[in-house]
Amino acid sequence: MEEDAIESPLVGRLTQLVLPVVEDFGYELVELQFRREAHGWVLRLLIDHENGIGIDDCSKVSREVAHLLEVEDPIEQSYSLEVSSPGLDRPLKRVKDFLRCKGKKAKVVVKEPIDGQNQCVGVIEDVSQESVTLRTDNGIIEIPFIRMKKARLVIEF
């Protein structure tokens, strides 16, 4: 799947640098984004844990990652570092993300329309290494990972 953020060798390098820090705390790195926003460049880490993520968790990771990046200095321009939980509408990027969220509603944006639609919304019914099956209002749809642009959980109230 493609990312919203800039995909570059820098993003790969940053992921290699911060992943061990995040995992040493027992957290999962859900997403790493490096993008230009209205107030400048932002390096955003979305972290998760089976028991959830709190402010103290984000602060710990932020301090350690900030120190590491100060030493390694991989980013040329000035930027802001943000560490947070993925939220209720968490991105779904890997097979294990879809497996964890089986039975929940997701919105999948596709690269090429499926049945004339650029996005599909439905409950995650099945997951394989190649595709995800959604139960939608219009029936069952199988979406190969290779055709996905992005996917997120749908917040239901």
Order of alpha helices (4+ residues) and beta strands (2+ residues): alpha-beta-beta-alpha-beta-alpha-beta-beta-beta-beta-beta
